[in-house]
Amino acid sequence: MTRNLKLFAAAFTFGALASLPACQTLSGKVPASASRVASGNGTLSYRTADAGQLYIYDQSSNHLRYSGLVRPGQLVIVDTVNDRILIDGRPVVEQIPLDNNAHFEIYLDPRERRTVIEREIHE
């Protein structure tokens, strides 16, 4: 390879790597600022310790299955038997095929905290 071609190849490789978002993990689905808080095969549960943005990543299929805000103390369940994801018993994802043998990872990004307001109206 000529010297110019080597320089071009090195510059092209560096440019391609530099264009990747710095705030994403290798999967490109979960921010690097998020921490893995639970992982396992099949049905999985996790009780949140902090408020923040929650991510449920299906490592086996390389798909982000859920992303949403959570509060401390909420119970998150990846229910592969019934193909749904629950938070405090309420379905947040339904009728999506969740492989019972898949490896799921749950991430929490407390830096992505936002105020979550719930209102109940009683008439």
N, CA, C and O atoms as a printed pandas DataFrame, in Angstrom:
     atom_number atom_name residue_name chain_id  residue_number  x_coord  y_coord  z_coord
0              1         N          MET        A               1    0.849   -1.175    0.000
1              2        CA          MET        A               1    0.000    0.000    0.000
2              3         C          MET        A               1    0.896    1.239    0.000
3              4         O          MET        A               1    1.887    1.300    0.727
4              5         N          THR        A               2    0.542    2.204   -0.806
5              6        CA          THR        A               2    1.341    3.426   -0.849
6              7         C          THR        A               2    1.122    4.237    0.412
7              8         O          THR        A               2    0.152    4.033    1.143
8              9         N          ARG        A               3    2.033    5.154    0.652
9             10        CA          ARG        A               3    1.955    5.980    1.865
10            11         C          ARG        A               3    0.663    6.803    1.872
11            12         O          ARG        A               3    0.008    6.891    2.910
12            13         N          ASN        A               4    0.282    7.406    0.747
13            14        CA          ASN        A               4   -0.945    8.216    0.683
14            15         C          ASN        A               4   -2.186    7.376    0.937
15            16         O          ASN        A               4   -3.118    7.819    1.610
16            17         N          LEU        A               5   -2.195    6.161    0.396
17            18        CA          LEU        A               5   -3.343    5.285    0.592
18            19         C          LEU        A               5   -3.457    4.878    2.060
19            20         O          LEU        A               5   -4.562    4.785    2.594
20            21         N          LYS        A               6   -2.314    4.634    2.719
21            22        CA          LYS        A               6   -2.321    4.295    4.143
22            23         C          LYS        A               6   -2.862    5.464    4.963
23            24         O          LYS        A               6   -3.648    5.259    5.887
24            25         N          LEU        A               7   -2.448    6.679    4.634
25            26        CA          LEU        A               7   -2.928    7.863    5.351
26            27         C          LEU        A               7   -4.428    8.041    5.146
27            28         O          LEU        A               7   -5.154    8.374    6.083
28            29         N          PHE        A               8   -4.891    7.818    3.913
29            30        CA          PHE        A               8   -6.320    7.935    3.636
30            31         C          PHE        A               8   -7.103    6.903    4.433
31            32         O          PHE        A               8   -8.135    7.228    5.021
32            33         N          ALA        A               9   -6.625    5.661    4.459
33            34        CA          ALA        A               9   -7.317    4.600    5.192
34            35         C          ALA        A               9   -7.364    4.922    6.679
35            36         O          ALA        A               9   -8.395    4.717    7.320
36            37         N          ALA        A              10   -6.273    5.420    7.235
37            38        CA          ALA        A              10   -6.241    5.775    8.658
38            39         C          ALA        A              10   -7.201    6.931    8.938
39            40         O          ALA        A              10   -7.923    6.910    9.935
40            41         N          ALA        A              11   -7.213    7.931    8.071
41            42        CA          ALA        A              11   -8.103    9.080    8.264
42            43         C          ALA        A              11   -9.563    8.663    8.130
43            44         O          ALA        A              11  -10.415    9.124    8.890
44            45         N          PHE        A              12   -9.852    7.792    7.166
45            46        CA          PHE        A              12  -11.218    7.333    6.973
46            47         C          PHE        A              12  -11.703    6.544    8.193
47            48         O          PHE        A              12  -12.827    6.741    8.657
48            49         N          THR        A              13  -10.851    5.650    8.710
49            50        CA          THR        A              13  -11.210    4.856    9.887
50            51         C          THR        A              13  -11.455    5.755   11.088
51            52         O          THR        A              13  -12.437    5.571   11.807
52            53         N          PHE        A              14  -10.574    6.726   11.315
53            54        CA          PHE        A              14  -10.740    7.643   12.443
54            55         C          PHE        A              14  -12.021    8.454   12.281
55            56         O          PHE        A              14  -12.756    8.650   13.249
56            57         N          GLY        A              15  -12.291    8.923   11.078
57            58        CA          GLY        A              15  -13.498    9.709   10.821
58            59         C          GLY        A              15  -14.754    8.897   11.064
59            60         O          GLY        A              15  -15.732    9.412   11.608
60            61         N          ALA        A              16  -14.740    7.633   10.669
61            62        CA          ALA        A              16  -15.905    6.775   10.888
62            63         C          ALA        A              16  -16.133    6.543   12.365
63            64         O          ALA        A              16  -17.274    6.559   12.826
64            65         N          LEU        A              17  -15.057    6.326   13.119
65            66        CA          LEU        A              17  -15.196    6.123   14.561
66            67         C          LEU        A              17  -15.625    7.405   15.256
67            68         O          LEU        A              17  -16.417    7.361   16.197
68            69         N          ALA        A              18  -15.119    8.535   14.810
69            70        CA          ALA        A              18  -15.458    9.813   15.440
70            71         C          ALA        A              18  -16.908   10.189   15.195
71            72         O          ALA        A              18  -17.487   10.962   15.958
72            73         N          SER        A              19  -17.504    9.644   14.129
73            74        CA          SER        A              19  -18.895    9.997   13.835
74            75         C          SER        A              19  -19.895    9.228   14.693
75            76         O          SER        A              19  -21.082    9.552   14.694
76            77         N          LEU        A              20  -19.426    8.200   15.431
77            78        CA          LEU        A              20  -20.333    7.483   16.324
78            79         C          LEU        A              20  -20.682    8.374   17.498
79            80         O          LEU        A              20  -19.809    9.088   17.992
80            81         N          PRO        A              21  -21.917    8.364   17.963
81            82        CA          PRO        A              21  -22.291    9.212   19.090
82            83         C          PRO        A              21  -21.547    8.801   20.353
83            84         O          PRO        A              21  -21.517    7.622   20.704
84            85         N          ALA        A              22  -20.956    9.757   21.025
85            86        CA          ALA        A              22  -20.181    9.470   22.224
86            87         C          ALA        A              22  -21.074    9.095   23.390
87            88         O          ALA        A              22  -20.603    8.498   24.358
88            89         N          CYS        A              23  -22.350    9.429   23.319
89            90        CA          CYS        A              23  -23.241    9.191   24.457
90            91         C          CYS        A              23  -23.934    7.839   24.380
91            92         O          CYS        A              23  -24.799    7.557   25.210
92            93         N          GLN        A              24  -23.591    7.001   23.428
93            94        CA          GLN        A              24  -24.246    5.711   23.275
94            95         C          GLN        A              24  -23.281    4.582   23.640
95            96         O          GLN        A              24  -22.068    4.714   23.476
96            97         N          THR        A              25  -23.830    3.473   24.135
97            98        CA          THR        A              25  -23.031    2.288   24.370
98            99         C          THR        A              25  -22.817    1.595   23.033
99           100         O          THR        A              25  -23.323    2.043   22.004
100          101         N          LEU        A              26  -22.072    0.513   23.053
101          102        CA          LEU        A              26  -21.801   -0.212   21.818
102          103         C          LEU        A              26  -23.068   -0.676   21.129
103          104         O          LEU        A              26  -23.123   -0.740   19.901
104          105         N          SER        A              27  -24.089   -1.000   21.912
105          106        CA          SER        A              27  -25.333   -1.455   21.299
106          107         C          SER        A              27  -26.022   -0.335   20.529
107          108         O          SER        A              27  -26.859   -0.592   19.664
108          109         N          GLY        A              28  -25.666    0.919   20.849
109          110        CA          GLY        A              28  -26.304    2.054   20.200
110          111         C          GLY        A              28  -27.714    2.300   20.687
111          112         O          GLY        A              28  -28.429    3.132   20.128
112          113         N          LYS        A              29  -28.121    1.590   21.717
113          114        CA          LYS        A              29  -29.497    1.669   22.182
114          115         C          LYS        A              29  -29.633    2.311   23.557
115          116         O          LYS        A              29  -30.673    2.889   23.874
116          117         N          VAL        A              30  -28.592    2.214   24.369
117          118        CA          VAL        A              30  -28.639    2.664   25.762
118          119         C          VAL        A              30  -27.512    3.666   25.987
119          120         O          VAL        A              30  -26.372    3.389   25.614
120          121         N          PRO        A              31  -27.796    4.821   26.587
121          122        CA          PRO        A              31  -26.734    5.807   26.820
122          123         C          PRO        A              31  -25.643    5.254   27.734
123          124         O          PRO        A              31  -25.914    4.450   28.626
124          125         N          ALA        A              32  -24.426    5.687   27.503
125          126        CA          ALA        A              32  -23.294    5.252   28.318
126          127         C          ALA        A              32  -23.448    5.694   29.770
127          128         O          ALA        A              32  -22.828    5.108   30.657
128          129         N          SER        A              33  -24.254    6.708   30.025
129          130        CA          SER        A              33  -24.456    7.193   31.391
130          131         C          SER        A              33  -25.376    6.281   32.209
131          132         O          SER        A              33  -25.485    6.442   33.425
132          133         N          ALA        A              34  -26.036    5.328   31.548
133          134        CA          ALA        A              34  -26.925    4.389   32.254
134          135         C          ALA        A              34  -26.114    3.238   32.827
135          136         O          ALA        A              34  -25.133    2.796   32.229
136          137         N          SER        A              35  -26.532    2.759   33.987
137          138        CA          SER        A              35  -25.872    1.623   34.642
138          139         C          SER        A              35  -26.759    0.396   34.562
139          140         O          SER        A              35  -27.978    0.480   34.706
140          141         N          ARG        A              36  -26.121   -0.756   34.327
141          142        CA          ARG        A              36  -26.883   -1.997   34.324
142          143         C          ARG        A              36  -27.239   -2.335   35.762
143          144         O          ARG        A              36  -26.360   -2.429   36.619
144          145         N          VAL        A              37  -28.524   -2.517   36.025
145          146        CA          VAL        A              37  -28.999   -2.772   37.385
146          147         C          VAL        A              37  -29.530   -4.192   37.551
147          148         O          VAL        A              37  -29.684   -4.665   38.677
148          149         N          ALA        A              38  -29.810   -4.872   36.448
149          150        CA          ALA        A              38  -30.285   -6.257   36.510
150          151         C          ALA        A              38  -30.071   -6.908   35.150
151          152         O          ALA        A              38  -30.076   -6.232   34.121
152          153         N          SER        A              39  -29.884   -8.211   35.152
153          154        CA          SER        A              39  -29.792   -8.950   33.895
154          155         C          SER        A              39  -30.109  -10.412   34.166
155          156         O          SER        A              39  -29.931  -10.910   35.277
156          157         N          GLY        A              40  -30.582  -11.085   33.130
157          158        CA          GLY        A              40  -30.886  -12.498   33.270
158          159         C          GLY        A              40  -31.621  -13.027   32.061
159          160         O          GLY        A              40  -31.997  -12.275   31.162
160          161         N          ASN        A              41  -31.820  -14.329   32.051
161          162        CA          ASN        A              41  -32.525  -14.990   30.960
162          163         C          ASN        A              41  -33.983  -15.194   31.331
163          164         O          ASN        A              41  -34.313  -15.514   32.473
164          165         N          GLY        A              42  -34.853  -15.002   30.342
165          166        CA          GLY        A              42  -36.277  -15.221   30.573
166          167         C          GLY        A              42  -36.881  -14.150   31.457
167          168         O          GLY        A              42  -36.450  -12.997   31.436
168          169         N          THR        A              43  -37.890  -14.539   32.241
169          170        CA          THR        A              43  -38.591  -13.586   33.099
170          171         C          THR        A              43  -37.616  -12.980   34.102
171          172         O          THR        A              43  -36.809  -13.681   34.713
172          173         N          LEU        A              44  -37.712  -11.649   34.258
173          174        CA          LEU        A              44  -36.767  -10.896   35.078
174          175         C          LEU        A              44  -37.517   -9.811   35.823
175          176         O          LEU        A              44  -38.447   -9.216   35.278
176          177         N          SER        A              45  -37.123   -9.542   37.076
177          178        CA          SER        A              45  -37.756   -8.456   37.825
178          179         C          SER        A              45  -36.687   -7.598   38.489
179          180         O          SER        A              45  -35.578   -8.055   38.767
180          181         N          TYR        A              46  -37.051   -6.346   38.735
181          182        CA          TYR        A              46  -36.145   -5.385   39.363
182          183         C          TYR        A              46  -36.985   -4.309   40.053
183          184         O          TYR        A              46  -37.941   -3.786   39.479
184          185         N          ARG        A              47  -36.613   -3.993   41.287
185          186        CA          ARG        A              47  -37.262   -2.887   42.011
186          187         C          ARG        A              47  -36.318   -1.692   41.928
187          188         O          ARG        A              47  -35.159   -1.774   42.335
188          189         N          THR        A              48  -36.825   -0.580   41.398
189          190        CA          THR        A              48  -35.984    0.598   41.179
190          191         C          THR        A              48  -35.532    1.199   42.506
191          192         O          THR        A              48  -36.307    1.296   43.458
192          193         N          ALA        A              49  -34.278    1.595   42.547
193          194        CA          ALA        A              49  -33.718    2.246   43.732
194          195         C          ALA        A              49  -33.762    3.766   43.587
195          196         O          ALA        A              49  -33.847    4.492   44.577
196          197         N          ASP        A              50  -33.703    4.230   42.352
197          198        CA          ASP        A              50  -33.667    5.663   42.069
198          199         C          ASP        A              50  -34.667    6.008   40.974
199          200         O          ASP        A              50  -35.156    5.137   40.255
200          201         N          ALA        A              51  -34.955    7.298   40.869
201          202        CA          ALA        A              51  -35.735    7.793   39.739
202          203         C          ALA        A              51  -34.802    7.955   38.543
203          204         O          ALA        A              51  -33.599    8.159   38.707
204          205         N          GLY        A              52  -35.359    7.863   37.356
205          206        CA          GLY        A              52  -34.555    8.075   36.160
206          207         C          GLY        A              52  -35.184    7.434   34.942
207          208         O          GLY        A              52  -36.343    7.018   34.963
208          209         N          GLN        A              53  -34.406    7.362   33.892
209          210        CA          GLN        A              53  -34.835    6.750   32.640
210          211         C          GLN        A              53  -34.433    5.280   32.671
211          212         O          GLN        A              53  -33.264    4.952   32.873
212          213         N          LEU        A              54  -35.404    4.402   32.471
213          214        CA          LEU        A              54  -35.189    2.965   32.500
214          215         C          LEU        A              54  -35.123    2.444   31.072
215          216         O          LEU        A              54  -35.882    2.878   30.206
216          217         N          TYR        A              55  -34.213    1.512   30.837
217          218        CA          TYR        A              55  -34.073    0.881   29.521
218          219         C          TYR        A              55  -34.091   -0.627   29.719
219          220         O          TYR        A              55  -33.400   -1.148   30.595
220          221         N          ILE        A              56  -34.874   -1.330   28.915
221          222        CA          ILE        A              56  -34.867   -2.790   28.926
222          223         C          ILE        A              56  -34.393   -3.235   27.558
223          224         O          ILE        A              56  -35.049   -3.013   26.540
224          225         N          TYR        A              57  -33.236   -3.869   27.566
225          226        CA          TYR        A              57  -32.544   -4.242   26.336
226          227         C          TYR        A              57  -32.523   -5.758   26.197
227          228         O          TYR        A              57  -32.124   -6.472   27.117
228          229         N          ASP        A              58  -32.954   -6.238   25.042
229          230        CA          ASP        A              58  -32.916   -7.663   24.714
230          231         C          ASP        A              58  -31.600   -7.926   23.997
231          232         O          ASP        A              58  -31.464   -7.675   22.800
232          233         N          GLN        A              59  -30.633   -8.436   24.754
233          234        CA          GLN        A              59  -29.299   -8.638   24.194
234          235         C          GLN        A              59  -29.301   -9.715   23.116
235          236         O          GLN        A              59  -28.522   -9.642   22.165
236          237         N          SER        A              60  -30.159  -10.703   23.255
237          238        CA          SER        A              60  -30.197  -11.810   22.298
238          239         C          SER        A              60  -30.610  -11.359   20.900
239          240         O          SER        A              60  -30.083  -11.847   19.900
240          241         N          SER        A              61  -31.554  -10.427   20.839
241          242        CA          SER        A              61  -32.026   -9.964   19.532
242          243         C          SER        A              61  -31.518   -8.562   19.182
243          244         O          SER        A              61  -31.812   -8.044   18.105
244          245         N          ASN        A              62  -30.753   -7.949   20.095
245          246        CA          ASN        A              62  -30.201   -6.609   19.891
246          247         C          ASN        A              62  -31.306   -5.568   19.693
247          248         O          ASN        A              62  -31.210   -4.704   18.821
248          249         N          HIS        A              63  -32.368   -5.664   20.523
249          250        CA          HIS        A              63  -33.485   -4.716   20.451
250          251         C          HIS        A              63  -33.720   -4.060   21.799
251          252         O          HIS        A              63  -33.647   -4.708   22.843
252          253         N          LEU        A              64  -34.002   -2.773   21.761
253          254        CA          LEU        A              64  -34.458   -2.072   22.958
254          255         C          LEU        A              64  -35.948   -2.339   23.064
255          256         O          LEU        A              64  -36.710   -1.953   22.178
256          257         N          ARG        A              65  -36.372   -2.992   24.134
257          258        CA          ARG        A              65  -37.767   -3.381   24.280
258          259         C          ARG        A              65  -38.605   -2.341   24.996
259          260         O          ARG        A              65  -39.819   -2.277   24.799
260          261         N          TYR        A              66  -37.960   -1.510   25.839
261          262        CA          TYR        A              66  -38.711   -0.482   26.558
262          263         C          TYR        A              66  -37.772    0.612   27.013
263          264         O          TYR        A              66  -36.609    0.368   27.333
264          265         N          SER        A              67  -38.301    1.826   27.036
265          266        CA          SER        A              67  -37.603    2.974   27.598
266          267         C          SER        A              67  -38.659    3.900   28.183
267          268         O          SER        A              67  -39.621    4.262   27.506
268          269         N          GLY        A              68  -38.475    4.278   29.439
269          270        CA          GLY        A              68  -39.443    5.168   30.071
270          271         C          GLY        A              68  -38.969    5.613   31.440
271          272         O          GLY        A              68  -38.015    5.066   31.995
272          273         N          LEU        A              69  -39.644    6.604   31.969
273          274        CA          LEU        A              69  -39.292    7.150   33.271
274          275         C          LEU        A              69  -39.850    6.281   34.402
275          276         O          LEU        A              69  -40.945    5.727   34.303
276          277         N          VAL        A              70  -39.067    6.181   35.471
277          278        CA          VAL        A              70  -39.502    5.445   36.657
278          279         C          VAL        A              70  -39.189    6.259   37.908
279          280         O          VAL        A              70  -38.348    7.159   37.903
280          281         N          ARG        A              71  -39.903    5.906   38.982
281          282        CA          ARG        A              71  -39.685    6.512   40.295
282          283         C          ARG        A              71  -39.050    5.466   41.215
283          284         O          ARG        A              71  -39.087    4.275   40.905
284          285         N          PRO        A              72  -38.480    5.886   42.322
285          286        CA          PRO        A              72  -37.921    4.911   43.266
286          287         C          PRO        A              72  -38.999    3.968   43.797
287          288         O          PRO        A              72  -40.131    4.377   44.057
288          289         N          GLY        A              73  -38.626    2.703   43.950
289          290        CA          GLY        A              73  -39.523    1.726   44.543
290          291         C          GLY        A              73  -40.471    1.035   43.581
291          292         O          GLY        A              73  -41.261    0.190   44.003
292          293         N          GLN        A              74  -40.415    1.369   42.309
293          294        CA          GLN        A              74  -41.319    0.721   41.359
294          295         C          GLN        A              74  -40.789   -0.671   40.995
295          296         O          GLN        A              74  -39.581   -0.879   40.890
296          297         N          LEU        A              75  -41.704   -1.608   40.808
297          298        CA          LEU        A              75  -41.359   -2.975   40.447
298          299         C          LEU        A              75  -41.495   -3.150   38.935
299          300         O          LEU        A              75  -42.571   -2.961   38.368
300          301         N          VAL        A              76  -40.393   -3.512   38.301
301          302        CA          VAL        A              76  -40.336   -3.722   36.853
302          303         C          VAL        A              76  -40.246   -5.223   36.611
303          304         O          VAL        A              76  -39.395   -5.898   37.190
304          305         N          ILE        A              77  -41.122   -5.746   35.755
305          306        CA          ILE        A              77  -41.108   -7.179   35.445
306          307         C          ILE        A              77  -41.089   -7.358   33.929
307          308         O          ILE        A              77  -41.931   -6.816   33.213
308          309         N          VAL        A              78  -40.112   -8.129   33.459
309          310        CA          VAL        A              78  -40.092   -8.579   32.068
310          311         C          VAL        A              78  -40.723   -9.966   32.108
311          312         O          VAL        A              78  -40.103  -10.925   32.568
312          313         N          ASP        A              79  -41.961  -10.065   31.623
313          314        CA          ASP        A              79  -42.749  -11.293   31.689
314          315         C          ASP        A              79  -42.715  -11.970   30.320
315          316         O          ASP        A              79  -43.527  -11.669   29.445
316          317         N          THR        A              80  -41.759  -12.894   30.150
317          318        CA          THR        A              80  -41.606  -13.543   28.844
318          319         C          THR        A              80  -42.696  -14.584   28.590
319          320         O          THR        A              80  -42.962  -14.925   27.437
320          321         N          VAL        A              81  -43.328  -15.090   29.642
321          322        CA          VAL        A              81  -44.387  -16.086   29.478
322          323         C          VAL        A              81  -45.601  -15.459   28.806
323          324         O          VAL        A              81  -46.227  -16.074   27.942
324          325         N          ASN        A              82  -45.934  -14.220   29.209
325          326        CA          ASN        A              82  -47.112  -13.535   28.655
326          327         C          ASN        A              82  -46.755  -12.424   27.668
327          328         O          ASN        A              82  -47.623  -11.644   27.276
328          329         N          ASP        A              83  -45.493  -12.346   27.266
329          330        CA          ASP        A              83  -45.022  -11.361   26.276
330          331         C          ASP        A              83  -45.405   -9.927   26.638
331          332         O          ASP        A              83  -46.064   -9.232   25.865
332          333         N          ARG        A              84  -44.980   -9.499   27.827
333          334        CA          ARG        A              84  -45.271   -8.132   28.236
334          335         C          ARG        A              84  -44.247   -7.655   29.264
335          336         O          ARG        A              84  -43.539   -8.449   29.884
336          337         N          ILE        A              85  -44.194   -6.348   29.422
337          338        CA          ILE        A              85  -43.356   -5.706   30.430
338          339         C          ILE        A              85  -44.282   -4.899   31.324
339          340         O          ILE        A              85  -45.117   -4.133   30.845
340          341         N          LEU        A              86  -44.124   -5.081   32.626
341          342        CA          LEU        A              86  -44.993   -4.432   33.609
342          343         C          LEU        A              86  -44.187   -3.507   34.515
343          344         O          LEU        A              86  -43.037   -3.791   34.849
344          345         N          ILE        A              87  -44.801   -2.408   34.901
345          346        CA          ILE        A              87  -44.258   -1.546   35.944
346          347         C          ILE        A              87  -45.366   -1.380   36.976
347          348         O          ILE        A              87  -46.442   -0.861   36.682
348          349         N          ASP        A              88  -45.075   -1.835   38.193
349          350        CA          ASP        A              88  -46.062   -1.830   39.278
350          351         C          ASP        A              88  -47.365   -2.504   38.862
351          352         O          ASP        A              88  -48.450   -2.025   39.190
352          353         N          GLY        A              89  -47.253   -3.610   38.143
353          354        CA          GLY        A              89  -48.428   -4.376   37.738
354          355         C          GLY        A              89  -49.160   -3.851   36.519
355          356         O          GLY        A              89  -50.096   -4.490   36.038
356          357         N          ARG        A              90  -48.748   -2.692   36.008
357          358        CA          ARG        A              90  -49.400   -2.114   34.823
358          359         C          ARG        A              90  -48.569   -2.432   33.576
359          360         O          ARG        A              90  -47.363   -2.183   33.553
360          361         N          PRO        A              91  -49.209   -2.976   32.548
361          362        CA          PRO        A              91  -48.456   -3.263   31.322
362          363         C          PRO        A              91  -48.000   -1.975   30.626
363          364         O          PRO        A              91  -48.795   -1.063   30.401
364          365         N          VAL        A              92  -46.716   -1.920   30.294
365          366        CA          VAL        A              92  -46.191   -0.795   29.515
366          367         C          VAL        A              92  -45.803   -1.253   28.112
367          368         O          VAL        A              92  -45.651   -0.437   27.203
368          369         N          VAL        A              93  -45.647   -2.565   27.946
369          370        CA          VAL        A              93  -45.403   -3.178   26.637
370          371         C          VAL        A              93  -46.184   -4.481   26.626
371          372         O          VAL        A              93  -46.085   -5.285   27.553
372          373         N          GLU        A              94  -46.962   -4.683   25.569
373          374        CA          GLU        A              94  -47.745   -5.903   25.440
374          375         C          GLU        A              94  -47.684   -6.412   24.009
375          376         O          GLU        A              94  -47.400   -5.666   23.072
376          377         N          GLN        A              95  -47.955   -7.692   23.872
377          378        CA          GLN        A              95  -48.073   -8.340   22.573
378          379         C          GLN        A              95  -46.853   -8.137   21.704
379          380         O          GLN        A              95  -46.964   -7.969   20.489
380          381         N          ILE        A              96  -45.689   -8.153   22.327
381          382        CA          ILE        A              96  -44.426   -8.129   21.605
382          383         C          ILE        A              96  -43.740   -9.445   21.931
383          384         O          ILE        A              96  -43.615   -9.788   23.106
384          385         N          PRO        A              97  -43.297  -10.180   20.945
385          386        CA          PRO        A              97  -42.719  -11.497   21.248
386          387         C          PRO        A              97  -41.429  -11.367   22.070
387          388         O          PRO        A              97  -40.429  -10.821   21.604
388          389         N          LEU        A              98  -41.481  -11.878   23.289
389          390        CA          LEU        A              98  -40.312  -11.896   24.169
390          391         C          LEU        A              98  -39.889  -13.348   24.331
391          392         O          LEU        A              98  -40.615  -14.149   24.921
392          393         N          ASP        A              99  -38.728  -13.683   23.813
393          394        CA          ASP        A              99  -38.227  -15.052   23.849
394          395         C          ASP        A              99  -37.930  -15.465   25.293
395          396         O          ASP        A              99  -37.233  -14.755   26.017
396          397         N          ASN        A             100  -38.454  -16.595   25.695
397          398        CA          ASN        A             100  -38.269  -17.086   27.053
398          399         C          ASN        A             100  -36.810  -17.409   27.368
399          400         O          ASN        A             100  -36.430  -17.456   28.538
400          401         N          ASN        A             101  -35.996  -17.631   26.349
401          402        CA          ASN        A             101  -34.576  -17.936   26.548
402          403         C          ASN        A             101  -33.678  -16.737   26.303
403          404         O          ASN        A             101  -32.457  -16.849   26.406
404          405         N          ALA        A             102  -34.262  -15.598   25.983
405          406        CA          ALA        A             102  -33.476  -14.404   25.669
406          407         C          ALA        A             102  -32.793  -13.853   26.915
407          408         O          ALA        A             102  -33.259  -14.055   28.036
408          409         N          HIS        A             103  -31.687  -13.159   26.700
409          410        CA          HIS        A             103  -30.960  -12.506   27.793
410          411         C          HIS        A             103  -31.352  -11.028   27.806
411          412         O          HIS        A             103  -31.092  -10.297   26.850
412          413         N          PHE        A             104  -31.982  -10.599   28.903
413          414        CA          PHE        A             104  -32.422   -9.218   29.053
414          415         C          PHE        A             104  -31.514   -8.480   30.021
415          416         O          PHE        A             104  -31.013   -9.052   30.989
416          417         N          GLU        A             105  -31.311   -7.207   29.744
417          418        CA          GLU        A             105  -30.551   -6.333   30.631
418          419         C          GLU        A             105  -31.403   -5.113   30.926
419          420         O          GLU        A             105  -32.006   -4.529   30.025
420          421         N          ILE        A             106  -31.450   -4.730   32.202
421          422        CA          ILE        A             106  -32.180   -3.540   32.619
422          423         C          ILE        A             106  -31.161   -2.495   33.028
423          424         O          ILE        A             106  -30.278   -2.753   33.846
424          425         N          TYR        A             107  -31.294   -1.307   32.446
425          426        CA          TYR        A             107  -30.389   -0.193   32.734
426          427         C          TYR        A             107  -31.197    0.957   33.326
427          428         O          TYR        A             107  -32.376    1.131   33.017
428          429         N          LEU        A             108  -30.542    1.735   34.181
429          430        CA          LEU        A             108  -31.163    2.916   34.749
430          431         C          LEU        A             108  -30.198    4.082   34.620
431          432         O          LEU        A             108  -29.022    3.984   34.972
432          433         N          ASP        A             109  -30.720    5.180   34.109
433          434        CA          ASP        A             109  -29.921    6.402   33.971
434          435         C          ASP        A             109  -30.509    7.458   34.897
435          436         O          ASP        A             109  -31.455    8.151   34.522
436          437         N          PRO        A             110  -29.952    7.591   36.117
437          438        CA          PRO        A             110  -30.504    8.582   37.053
438          439         C          PRO        A             110  -30.247   10.020   36.614
439          440         O          PRO        A             110  -30.882   10.944   37.122
440          441         N          ARG        A             111  -29.327   10.218   35.679
441          442        CA          ARG        A             111  -29.072   11.569   35.163
442          443         C          ARG        A             111  -30.236   12.064   34.332
443          444         O          ARG        A             111  -30.399   13.270   34.147
444          445         N          GLU        A             112  -31.045   11.152   33.830
445          446        CA          GLU        A             112  -32.191   11.508   32.991
446          447         C          GLU        A             112  -33.459   11.656   33.820
447          448         O          GLU        A             112  -34.553   11.346   33.351
448          449         N          ARG        A             113  -33.311   12.125   35.044
449          450        CA          ARG        A             113  -34.484   12.316   35.907
450          451         C          ARG        A             113  -35.314   13.475   35.414
451          452         O          ARG        A             113  -34.799   14.527   35.036
452          453         N          ARG        A             114  -36.586   13.257   35.428
453          454        CA          ARG        A             114  -37.543   14.316   35.134
454          455         C          ARG        A             114  -38.643   14.181   36.162
455          456         O          ARG        A             114  -38.826   13.114   36.747
456          457         N          THR        A             115  -39.343   15.208   36.375
457          458        CA          THR        A             115  -40.439   15.138   37.328
458          459         C          THR        A             115  -41.571   14.315   36.733
459          460         O          THR        A             115  -42.062   14.602   35.642
460          461         N          VAL        A             116  -41.971   13.299   37.461
461          462        CA          VAL        A             116  -43.081   12.463   37.030
462          463         C          VAL        A             116  -44.268   12.845   37.893
463          464         O          VAL        A             116  -44.219   12.734   39.118
464          465         N          ILE        A             117  -45.328   13.293   37.253
465          466        CA          ILE        A             117  -46.521   13.729   37.973
466          467         C          ILE        A             117  -47.661   12.793   37.604
467          468         O          ILE        A             117  -47.947   12.568   36.428
468          469         N          GLU        A             118  -48.293   12.262   38.613
469          470        CA          GLU        A             118  -49.486   11.457   38.389
470          471         C          GLU        A             118  -50.650   12.174   39.032
471          472         O          GLU        A             118  -50.560   12.650   40.164
472          473         N          ARG        A             119  -51.730   12.243   38.306
473          474        CA          ARG        A             119  -52.940   12.887   38.822
474          475         C          ARG        A             119  -54.074   11.905   38.792
475          476         O          ARG        A             119  -54.277   11.195   37.807
476          477         N          GLU        A             120  -54.793   11.868   39.848
477          478        CA          GLU        A             120  -56.009   11.073   39.865
478          479         C          GLU        A             120  -57.173   12.038   40.015
479          480         O          GLU        A             120  -57.164   12.920   40.873
480          481         N          ILE        A             121  -58.158   11.855   39.178
481          482        CA          ILE        A             121  -59.343   12.708   39.248
482          483         C          ILE        A             121  -60.500   11.849   39.710
483          484         O          ILE        A             121  -60.860   10.872   39.054
484          485         N          HIS        A             122  -61.076   12.210   40.827
485          486        CA          HIS        A             122  -62.214   11.491   41.374
486          487         C          HIS        A             122  -63.465   12.367   41.208
487          488         O          HIS        A             122  -63.483   13.528   41.617
488          489         N          GLU        A             123  -64.468   11.809   40.624
489          490        CA          GLU        A             123  -65.705   12.568   40.418
490          491         C          GLU        A             123  -66.821   12.013   41.257
491          492         O          GLU        A             123  -67.940   12.525   41.214
